[in-house]
Amino acid sequence: MIAIEELLEDPSRNPCVAIDSSEPAAVQRIEQSLAYMEQHLHQPLQVATLAAQVNISPSHFFALFKRRIGSAPMDYFTRRRIRRACEVFDSTAA
């Protein structure tokens, strides 16, 4: 059994850290989703909507996204929306 510390020190031993480079279509789908999220920060999104945009099932999308980005799609989207709100606030607070 591999210890958590070993996985943290050597990410290549952890299959959940990144999508294998032999899956360029999966990488492209997640990149498309990130762009879609960025364009739709002003509106609510659901995993099903994001999955439909890249033509895969919601469960498969969730797994691919988490492996590639390291967090759940909606967690990532929420953090991105908060960062954008902070950027807007900082630019108008001056």
C-alpha positions, 0 to 999 in steps of 0.5 A: 500500500502506498502512503499518502506522503509518497503520493504527495512527493511523487504525483506520478504514482497517483492516478488521480492527479492528472489525465494521462497524456495519452488522452488528448481528447479528455484534456481538450474537453476539460480545457473547453469546459474551463473556457465555457466557465470563464465565459459564463461566470455571471450565471449559474451552471450545473455539471450536467450543462458542462458535460453536455457542452463537451458531449460526455456524461455528467459522471464521466465529466466530473471524474475527468475534471477532478483528475485534471484540475484537482477539485470538483467542477462546481468547487472550481467554478465557485472559487473562480466566481469569487476571484472574479468578484474580488477583481471587480471589487478591487478595480472599483474600490480605488 
